[in-house]
Amino acid sequence: MNVPCPTCGKPAALSVDNPYRPFCGERCKLADLGSWLNGDYRLPVSDAESDTEAPDP
Ligand SMILES: [Zn+2]
């Protein structure tokens, strides 16, 4: 069974043989993770830390 890769839209195997499912490969999985880290998705985290630019200890 194939599903469109959420990142690039190419068919991705949705099977245990594909460790990167539902992505087509490692690159697309990492790209999706990167978009999370870049803030494309907002996580319900407290912004107390991100708003405060505390100097490094
Ligand atoms: Zn892909």
N, CA, C, O and the ligand as a Tripos MOL2 file, in Angstrom:
@<TRIPOS>MOLECULE
protein
  229   227    58     0     0
PROTEIN
NO_CHARGES

@<TRIPOS>ATOM
      1 N           0.8480   -1.2020    0.0000 N.3       1 MET1
      2 CA          0.0000    0.0000    0.0000 C.3       1 MET1
      3 C           0.8790    1.2450    0.0000 C.2       1 MET1
      4 O           1.8020    1.3790    0.8030 O.2       1 MET1
      5 N           0.5640    2.1580   -0.9300 N.am      2 ASN2
      6 CA          1.3210    3.3900   -1.0080 C.3       2 ASN2
      7 C           0.4560    4.5800   -0.6160 C.2       2 ASN2
      8 O          -0.7450    4.6110   -0.8830 O.2       2 ASN2
      9 N           1.0780    5.5390    0.0100 N.am      3 VAL3
     10 CA          0.4010    6.7840    0.3210 C.3       3 VAL3
     11 C           1.2870    7.9160   -0.1950 C.2       3 VAL3
     12 O           2.4990    7.7450   -0.3230 O.2       3 VAL3
     13 N           0.6910    9.0680   -0.4910 N.am      4 PRO4
     14 CA          1.5280   10.1940   -0.9260 C.3       4 PRO4
     15 C           2.4080   10.6670    0.2200 C.2       4 PRO4
     16 O           1.9390   10.8690    1.3410 O.2       4 PRO4
     17 N           3.6810   10.8390   -0.0770 N.am      5 CYS5
     18 CA          4.6010   11.3380    0.9340 C.3       5 CYS5
     19 C           4.1460   12.7460    1.3630 C.2       5 CYS5
     20 O           3.9310   13.6030    0.5060 O.2       5 CYS5
     21 N           3.9990   12.9950    2.6600 N.am      6 PRO6
     22 CA          3.5320   14.3010    3.1290 C.3       6 PRO6
     23 C           4.4600   15.4330    2.7290 C.2       6 PRO6
     24 O           4.0390   16.5880    2.6710 O.2       6 PRO6
     25 N           5.7060   15.1200    2.4560 N.am      7 THR7
     26 CA          6.6670   16.1650    2.1300 C.3       7 THR7
     27 C           6.7350   16.4520    0.6400 C.2       7 THR7
     28 O           6.6460   17.6070    0.2240 O.2       7 THR7
     29 N           6.8910   15.4170   -0.1590 N.am      8 CYS8
     30 CA          7.1030   15.6440   -1.5840 C.3       8 CYS8
     31 C           5.9500   15.1350   -2.4410 C.2       8 CYS8
     32 O           5.8720   15.4640   -3.6240 O.2       8 CYS8
     33 N           5.0590   14.3420   -1.8670 N.am      9 GLY9
     34 CA          3.9040   13.8920   -2.6210 C.3       9 GLY9
     35 C           4.1340   12.6500   -3.4380 C.2       9 GLY9
     36 O           3.2100   12.1400   -4.0730 O.2       9 GLY9
     37 N           5.3700   12.1470   -3.4330 N.am     10 LYS10
     38 CA          5.6290   10.9210   -4.1720 C.3      10 LYS10
     39 C           5.0660    9.7430   -3.3980 C.2      10 LYS10
     40 O           4.9130    9.8070   -2.1790 O.2      10 LYS10
     41 N           4.7610    8.6710   -4.1060 N.am     11 PRO11
     42 CA          4.2270    7.4960   -3.4270 C.3      11 PRO11
     43 C           5.2320    6.9450   -2.4160 C.2      11 PRO11
     44 O           6.4050    6.7400   -2.7290 O.2      11 PRO11
     45 N           4.7520    6.7120   -1.2130 N.am     12 ALA12
     46 CA          5.6040    6.1600   -0.1760 C.3      12 ALA12
     47 C           4.9890    4.8600    0.3250 C.2      12 ALA12
     48 O           3.7840    4.7800    0.5610 O.2      12 ALA12
     49 N           5.8150    3.8650    0.4800 N.am     13 ALA13
     50 CA          5.3240    2.5740    0.9240 C.3      13 ALA13
     51 C           4.9400    2.6400    2.3970 C.2      13 ALA13
     52 O           5.7380    3.0060    3.2600 O.2      13 ALA13
     53 N           3.7020    2.2770    2.6490 N.am     14 LEU14
     54 CA          3.2330    2.3050    4.0290 C.3      14 LEU14
     55 C           3.3220    0.8840    4.5820 C.2      14 LEU14
     56 O           2.3150    0.2300    4.8540 O.2      14 LEU14
     57 N           4.5480    0.4410    4.7350 N.am     15 SER15
     58 CA          4.7490   -0.9140    5.2120 C.3      15 SER15
     59 C           5.8880   -0.9380    6.2100 C.2      15 SER15
     60 O           6.6400    0.0290    6.3290 O.2      15 SER15
     61 N           6.0130   -2.0280    6.9180 N.am     16 VAL16
     62 CA          7.0640   -2.1300    7.9190 C.3      16 VAL16
     63 C           8.4410   -2.1240    7.2760 C.2      16 VAL16
     64 O           9.4540   -1.9210    7.9460 O.2      16 VAL16
     65 N           8.4650   -2.3530    5.9540 N.am     17 ASP17
     66 CA          9.7460   -2.3280    5.2480 C.3      17 ASP17
     67 C          10.2630   -0.9090    5.0800 C.2      17 ASP17
     68 O          11.4430   -0.6970    4.7980 O.2      17 ASP17
     69 N           9.3820    0.0540    5.2540 N.am     18 ASN18
     70 CA          9.7810    1.4490    5.1000 C.3      18 ASN18
     71 C           9.8680    2.1080    6.4720 C.2      18 ASN18
     72 O           8.8460    2.4980    7.0390 O.2      18 ASN18
     73 N          11.0690    2.2350    7.0050 N.am     19 PRO19
     74 CA         11.2270    2.7980    8.3450 C.3      19 PRO19
     75 C          10.8790    4.2770    8.3920 C.2      19 PRO19
     76 O          10.7560    4.8490    9.4760 O.2      19 PRO19
     77 N          10.7200    4.9010    7.2400 N.am     20 TYR20
     78 CA         10.4480    6.3400    7.2030 C.3      20 TYR20
     79 C           8.9860    6.6440    6.9240 C.2      20 TYR20
     80 O           8.6120    7.8050    6.7580 O.2      20 TYR20
     81 N           8.1550    5.6070    6.8700 N.am     21 ARG21
     82 CA          6.7420    5.8250    6.5870 C.3      21 ARG21
     83 C           6.1490    6.8270    7.5760 C.2      21 ARG21
     84 O           6.5690    6.8260    8.7330 O.2      21 ARG21
     85 N           5.2170    7.6630    7.1980 N.am     22 PRO22
     86 CA          4.5940    7.6910    5.8710 C.3      22 PRO22
     87 C           5.3730    8.4970    4.8400 C.2      22 PRO22
     88 O           4.8230    8.8810    3.8080 O.2      22 PRO22
     89 N           6.6270    8.7490    5.1080 N.am     23 PHE23
     90 CA          7.4420    9.4880    4.1340 C.3      23 PHE23
     91 C           8.0870    8.5110    3.1710 C.2      23 PHE23
     92 O           8.1350    7.3080    3.4300 O.2      23 PHE23
     93 N           8.5840    9.0360    2.0510 N.am     24 CYS24
     94 CA          9.1670    8.1570    1.0440 C.3      24 CYS24
     95 C          10.6160    7.8260    1.3970 C.2      24 CYS24
     96 O          11.1730    6.8570    0.8810 O.2      24 CYS24
     97 N          11.2160    8.6100    2.2560 N.am     25 GLY25
     98 CA         12.6020    8.3240    2.5990 C.3      25 GLY25
     99 C          13.0630    9.1860    3.7580 C.2      25 GLY25
    100 O          12.3270   10.0200    4.2870 O.2      25 GLY25
    101 N          14.3060    8.9530    4.1280 N.am     26 GLU26
    102 CA         14.8670    9.6500    5.2810 C.3      26 GLU26
    103 C          14.8560   11.1620    5.0810 C.2      26 GLU26
    104 O          14.5690   11.9330    5.9960 O.2      26 GLU26
    105 N          15.1830   11.5570    3.8440 N.am     27 ARG27
    106 CA         15.2900   12.9870    3.5600 C.3      27 ARG27
    107 C          13.9650   13.7060    3.8290 C.2      27 ARG27
    108 O          13.9350   14.7780    4.4350 O.2      27 ARG27
    109 N          12.8830   13.1000    3.3710 N.am     28 CYS28
    110 CA         11.5850   13.7400    3.5480 C.3      28 CYS28
    111 C          11.1670   13.7120    5.0120 C.2      28 CYS28
    112 O          10.5150   14.6420    5.4870 O.2      28 CYS28
    113 N          11.5270   12.6760    5.7150 N.am     29 LYS29
    114 CA         11.1890   12.6120    7.1300 C.3      29 LYS29
    115 C          11.9350   13.7150    7.8810 C.2      29 LYS29
    116 O          11.3700   14.3820    8.7470 O.2      29 LYS29
    117 N          13.1950   13.8930    7.5410 N.am     30 LEU30
    118 CA         13.9830   14.9310    8.1980 C.3      30 LEU30
    119 C          13.4820   16.3140    7.8160 C.2      30 LEU30
    120 O          13.4970   17.2350    8.6320 O.2      30 LEU30
    121 N          13.0370   16.4560    6.5680 N.am     31 ALA31
    122 CA         12.5100   17.7490    6.1290 C.3      31 ALA31
    123 C          11.2680   18.1050    6.9250 C.2      31 ALA31
    124 O          11.0640   19.2600    7.2990 O.2      31 ALA31
    125 N          10.4390   17.0960    7.1800 N.am     32 ASP32
    126 CA          9.2330   17.3470    7.9550 C.3      32 ASP32
    127 C           9.5930   17.7090    9.3820 C.2      32 ASP32
    128 O           9.0050   18.6120    9.9770 O.2      32 ASP32
    129 N          10.5590   16.9990    9.9190 N.am     33 LEU33
    130 CA         11.0090   17.3040   11.2740 C.3      33 LEU33
    131 C          11.5720   18.7180   11.3290 C.2      33 LEU33
    132 O          11.3740   19.4430   12.3040 O.2      33 LEU33
    133 N          12.2800   19.0990   10.2640 N.am     34 GLY34
    134 CA         12.8430   20.4390   10.2160 C.3      34 GLY34
    135 C          11.7670   21.5110   10.2200 C.2      34 GLY34
    136 O          11.9290   22.5640   10.8370 O.2      34 GLY34
    137 N          10.6690   21.2390    9.5280 N.am     35 SER35
    138 CA          9.6010   22.2320    9.5020 C.3      35 SER35
    139 C           8.9810   22.3700   10.8820 C.2      35 SER35
    140 O           8.5080   23.4450   11.2520 O.2      35 SER35
    141 N           8.9820   21.3090   11.6260 N.am     36 TRP36
    142 CA          8.4990   21.3980   13.0130 C.3      36 TRP36
    143 C           9.4200   22.3290   13.7970 C.2      36 TRP36
    144 O           8.9690   23.2280   14.5080 O.2      36 TRP36
    145 N          10.7010   22.0910   13.6510 N.am     37 LEU37
    146 CA         11.6650   22.8660   14.4120 C.3      37 LEU37
    147 C          11.6670   24.3210   13.9690 C.2      37 LEU37
    148 O          11.9830   25.2150   14.7530 O.2      37 LEU37
    149 N          11.3100   24.5590   12.7020 N.am     38 ASN38
    150 CA         11.3040   25.9220   12.1960 C.3      38 ASN38
    151 C          10.0470   26.6840   12.5880 C.2      38 ASN38
    152 O           9.9220   27.8760   12.3110 O.2      38 ASN38
    153 N           9.1280   25.9960   13.2270 N.am     39 GLY39
    154 CA          7.9510   26.6830   13.7200 C.3      39 GLY39
    155 C           6.8020   26.7190   12.7410 C.2      39 GLY39
    156 O           5.8530   27.4780   12.9340 O.2      39 GLY39
    157 N           6.8660   25.9050   11.6810 N.am     40 ASP40
    158 CA          5.7240   25.8370   10.7880 C.3      40 ASP40
    159 C           4.5220   25.2680   11.5180 C.2      40 ASP40
    160 O           3.3740   25.5910   11.2140 O.2      40 ASP40
    161 N           4.8100   24.4230   12.4790 N.am     41 TYR41
    162 CA          3.7610   23.9150   13.3430 C.3      41 TYR41
    163 C           3.9620   24.5330   14.7170 C.2      41 TYR41
    164 O           5.0840   24.6180   15.2160 O.2      41 TYR41
    165 N           2.8870   24.9520   15.3050 N.am     42 ARG42
    166 CA          3.0170   25.5630   16.6140 C.3      42 ARG42
    167 C           2.7400   24.5220   17.6800 C.2      42 ARG42
    168 O           1.7080   23.8510   17.6710 O.2      42 ARG42
    169 N           3.6620   24.4060   18.5760 N.am     43 LEU43
    170 CA          3.4710   23.4740   19.6700 C.3      43 LEU43
    171 C           2.9960   24.2320   20.8980 C.2      43 LEU43
    172 O           3.4240   25.3580   21.1540 O.2      43 LEU43
    173 N           2.1190   23.6090   21.6440 N.am     44 PRO44
    174 CA          1.5880   24.2680   22.8450 C.3      44 PRO44
    175 C           2.6120   24.2920   23.9760 C.2      44 PRO44
    176 O           2.4180   23.6840   25.0290 O.2      44 PRO44
    177 N           3.6780   24.9910   23.7370 N.am     45 VAL45
    178 CA          4.7060   25.0990   24.7620 C.3      45 VAL45
    179 C           4.6710   26.4940   25.3700 C.2      45 VAL45
    180 O           4.2170   27.4470   24.7350 O.2      45 VAL45
    181 N           5.1270   26.5990   26.5360 N.am     46 SER46
    182 CA          5.2110   27.9000   27.1880 C.3      46 SER46
    183 C           6.2210   28.7710   26.4650 C.2      46 SER46
    184 O           7.3090   28.3090   26.1220 O.2      46 SER46
    185 N           5.8730   30.0250   26.2320 N.am     47 ASP47
    186 CA          6.8070   30.9000   25.5340 C.3      47 ASP47
    187 C           7.6490   31.7010   26.5150 C.2      47 ASP47
    188 O           8.2970   32.6790   26.1400 O.2      47 ASP47
    189 N           7.6340   31.2900   27.7370 N.am     48 ALA48
    190 CA          8.4110   32.0220   28.7340 C.3      48 ALA48
    191 C           9.8910   31.9410   28.3990 C.2      48 ALA48
    192 O          10.6430   32.8950   28.5990 O.2      48 ALA48
    193 N          10.2970   30.7740   27.8830 N.am     49 GLU49
    194 CA         11.7250   30.6100   27.5950 C.3      49 GLU49
    195 C          12.1040   31.2860   26.2860 C.2      49 GLU49
    196 O          13.1290   31.9630   26.1960 O.2      49 GLU49
    197 N          11.2450   31.0900   25.2500 N.am     50 SER50
    198 CA         11.6020   31.5930   23.9260 C.3      50 SER50
    199 C          11.5630   33.1210   23.8880 C.2      50 SER50
    200 O          12.3090   33.7350   23.1260 O.2      50 SER50
    201 N          10.7220   33.7270   24.6840 N.am     51 ASP51
    202 CA         10.6200   35.1860   24.6690 C.3      51 ASP51
    203 C          11.7310   35.8540   25.4580 C.2      51 ASP51
    204 O          12.0760   37.0120   25.2230 O.2      51 ASP51
    205 N          12.2830   35.1000   26.4010 N.am     52 THR52
    206 CA         13.3260   35.6770   27.2330 C.3      52 THR52
    207 C          14.6910   35.2820   26.6880 C.2      52 THR52
    208 O          15.0380   34.1010   26.6530 O.2      52 THR52
    209 N          15.4490   36.2620   26.2700 N.am     53 GLU53
    210 CA         16.7740   35.9530   25.7670 C.3      53 GLU53
    211 C          17.7610   36.0000   26.9160 C.2      53 GLU53
    212 O          18.5130   36.9590   27.0910 O.2      53 GLU53
    213 N          17.7310   34.9580   27.6700 N.am     54 ALA54
    214 CA         18.6270   34.9120   28.8130 C.3      54 ALA54
    215 C          20.0590   34.6400   28.3450 C.2      54 ALA54
    216 O          20.2750   33.8010   27.4700 O.2      54 ALA54
    217 N          20.9980   35.3150   28.9000 N.am     55 PRO55
    218 CA         22.3980   35.0510   28.5280 C.3      55 PRO55
    219 C          22.8360   33.6610   28.9850 C.2      55 PRO55
    220 O          22.3630   33.1350   29.9930 O.2      55 PRO55
    221 N          23.7300   33.1010   28.2310 N.am     56 ASP56
    222 CA         24.2270   31.7950   28.6220 C.3      56 ASP56
    223 C          24.9690   31.8950   29.9460 C.2      56 ASP56
    224 O          25.6740   32.8730   30.1980 O.2      56 ASP56
    225 N          24.8120   30.9040   30.7720 N.am     57 PRO57
    226 CA         25.4990   30.9370   32.0620 C.3      57 PRO57
    227 C          27.0160   30.8460   31.9290 C.2      57 PRO57
    228 O          27.7260   30.8620   32.9340 O.2      57 PRO57
    229 ZN          9.0730   12.2910   -0.0320 Zn       58 ZN58
@<TRIPOS>BOND
     1     1     2 1
     2     2     3 1
     3     3     4 2
     4     3     5 am
     5     5     6 1
     6     6     7 1
     7     7     8 2
     8     7     9 am
     9     9    10 1
    10    10    11 1
    11    11    12 2
    12    11    13 am
    13    13    14 1
    14    14    15 1
    15    15    16 2
    16    15    17 am
    17    17    18 1
    18    18    19 1
    19    19    20 2
    20    19    21 am
    21    21    22 1
    22    22    23 1
    23    23    24 2
    24    23    25 am
    25    25    26 1
    26    26    27 1
    27    27    28 2
    28    27    29 am
    29    29    30 1
    30    30    31 1
    31    31    32 2
    32    31    33 am
    33    33    34 1
    34    34    35 1
    35    35    36 2
    36    35    37 am
    37    37    38 1
    38    38    39 1
    39    39    40 2
    40    39    41 am
    41    41    42 1
    42    42    43 1
    43    43    44 2
    44    43    45 am
    45    45    46 1
    46    46    47 1
    47    47    48 2
    48    47    49 am
    49    49    50 1
    50    50    51 1
    51    51    52 2
    52    51    53 am
    53    53    54 1
    54    54    55 1
    55    55    56 2
    56    55    57 am
    57    57    58 1
    58    58    59 1
    59    59    60 2
    60    59    61 am
    61    61    62 1
    62    62    63 1
    63    63    64 2
    64    63    65 am
    65    65    66 1
    66    66    67 1
    67    67    68 2
    68    67    69 am
    69    69    70 1
    70    70    71 1
    71    71    72 2
    72    71    73 am
    73    73    74 1
    74    74    75 1
    75    75    76 2
    76    75    77 am
    77    77    78 1
    78    78    79 1
    79    79    80 2
    80    79    81 am
    81    81    82 1
    82    82    83 1
    83    83    84 2
    84    83    85 am
    85    85    86 1
    86    86    87 1
    87    87    88 2
    88    87    89 am
    89    89    90 1
    90    90    91 1
    91    91    92 2
    92    91    93 am
    93    93    94 1
    94    94    95 1
    95    95    96 2
    96    95    97 am
    97    97    98 1
    98    98    99 1
    99    99   100 2
   100    99   101 am
   101   101   102 1
   102   102   103 1
   103   103   104 2
   104   103   105 am
   105   105   106 1
   106   106   107 1
   107   107   108 2
   108   107   109 am
   109   109   110 1
   110   110   111 1
   111   111   112 2
   112   111   113 am
   113   113   114 1
   114   114   115 1
   115   115   116 2
   116   115   117 am
   117   117   118 1
   118   118   119 1
   119   119   120 2
   120   119   121 am
   121   121   122 1
   122   122   123 1
   123   123   124 2
   124   123   125 am
   125   125   126 1
   126   126   127 1
   127   127   128 2
   128   127   129 am
   129   129   130 1
   130   130   131 1
   131   131   132 2
   132   131   133 am
   133   133   134 1
   134   134   135 1
   135   135   136 2
   136   135   137 am
   137   137   138 1
   138   138   139 1
   139   139   140 2
   140   139   141 am
   141   141   142 1
   142   142   143 1
   143   143   144 2
   144   143   145 am
   145   145   146 1
   146   146   147 1
   147   147   148 2
   148   147   149 am
   149   149   150 1
   150   150   151 1
   151   151   152 2
   152   151   153 am
   153   153   154 1
   154   154   155 1
   155   155   156 2
   156   155   157 am
   157   157   158 1
   158   158   159 1
   159   159   160 2
   160   159   161 am
   161   161   162 1
   162   162   163 1
   163   163   164 2
   164   163   165 am
   165   165   166 1
   166   166   167 1
   167   167   168 2
   168   167   169 am
   169   169   170 1
   170   170   171 1
   171   171   172 2
   172   171   173 am
   173   173   174 1
   174   174   175 1
   175   175   176 2
   176   175   177 am
   177   177   178 1
   178   178   179 1
   179   179   180 2
   180   179   181 am
   181   181   182 1
   182   182   183 1
   183   183   184 2
   184   183   185 am
   185   185   186 1
   186   186   187 1
   187   187   188 2
   188   187   189 am
   189   189   190 1
   190   190   191 1
   191   191   192 2
   192   191   193 am
   193   193   194 1
   194   194   195 1
   195   195   196 2
   196   195   197 am
   197   197   198 1
   198   198   199 1
   199   199   200 2
   200   199   201 am
   201   201   202 1
   202   202   203 1
   203   203   204 2
   204   203   205 am
   205   205   206 1
   206   206   207 1
   207   207   208 2
   208   207   209 am
   209   209   210 1
   210   210   211 1
   211   211   212 2
   212   211   213 am
   213   213   214 1
   214   214   215 1
   215   215   216 2
   216   215   217 am
   217   217   218 1
   218   218   219 1
   219   219   220 2
   220   219   221 am
   221   221   222 1
   222   222   223 1
   223   223   224 2
   224   223   225 am
   225   225   226 1
   226   226   227 1
   227   227   228 2
@<TRIPOS>SUBSTRUCTURE
     1 MET1         2 RESIDUE 1 A MET
     2 ASN2         6 RESIDUE 1 A ASN
     3 VAL3        10 RESIDUE 1 A VAL
     4 PRO4        14 RESIDUE 1 A PRO
     5 CYS5        18 RESIDUE 1 A CYS
     6 PRO6        22 RESIDUE 1 A PRO
     7 THR7        26 RESIDUE 1 A THR
     8 CYS8        30 RESIDUE 1 A CYS
     9 GLY9        34 RESIDUE 1 A GLY
    10 LYS10       38 RESIDUE 1 A LYS
    11 PRO11       42 RESIDUE 1 A PRO
    12 ALA12       46 RESIDUE 1 A ALA
    13 ALA13       50 RESIDUE 1 A ALA
    14 LEU14       54 RESIDUE 1 A LEU
    15 SER15       58 RESIDUE 1 A SER
    16 VAL16       62 RESIDUE 1 A VAL
    17 ASP17       66 RESIDUE 1 A ASP
    18 ASN18       70 RESIDUE 1 A ASN
    19 PRO19       74 RESIDUE 1 A PRO
    20 TYR20       78 RESIDUE 1 A TYR
    21 ARG21       82 RESIDUE 1 A ARG
    22 PRO22       86 RESIDUE 1 A PRO
    23 PHE23       90 RESIDUE 1 A PHE
    24 CYS24       94 RESIDUE 1 A CYS
    25 GLY25       98 RESIDUE 1 A GLY
    26 GLU26      102 RESIDUE 1 A GLU
    27 ARG27      106 RESIDUE 1 A ARG
    28 CYS28      110 RESIDUE 1 A CYS
    29 LYS29      114 RESIDUE 1 A LYS
    30 LEU30      118 RESIDUE 1 A LEU
    31 ALA31      122 RESIDUE 1 A ALA
    32 ASP32      126 RESIDUE 1 A ASP
    33 LEU33      130 RESIDUE 1 A LEU
    34 GLY34      134 RESIDUE 1 A GLY
    35 SER35      138 RESIDUE 1 A SER
    36 TRP36      142 RESIDUE 1 A TRP
    37 LEU37      146 RESIDUE 1 A LEU
    38 ASN38      150 RESIDUE 1 A ASN
    39 GLY39      154 RESIDUE 1 A GLY
    40 ASP40      158 RESIDUE 1 A ASP
    41 TYR41      162 RESIDUE 1 A TYR
    42 ARG42      166 RESIDUE 1 A ARG
    43 LEU43      170 RESIDUE 1 A LEU
    44 PRO44      174 RESIDUE 1 A PRO
    45 VAL45      178 RESIDUE 1 A VAL
    46 SER46      182 RESIDUE 1 A SER
    47 ASP47      186 RESIDUE 1 A ASP
    48 ALA48      190 RESIDUE 1 A ALA
    49 GLU49      194 RESIDUE 1 A GLU
    50 SER50      198 RESIDUE 1 A SER
    51 ASP51      202 RESIDUE 1 A ASP
    52 THR52      206 RESIDUE 1 A THR
    53 GLU53      210 RESIDUE 1 A GLU
    54 ALA54      214 RESIDUE 1 A ALA
    55 PRO55      218 RESIDUE 1 A PRO
    56 ASP56      222 RESIDUE 1 A ASP
    57 PRO57      226 RESIDUE 1 A PRO
    58 ZN58       229 GROUP 0 **** ****
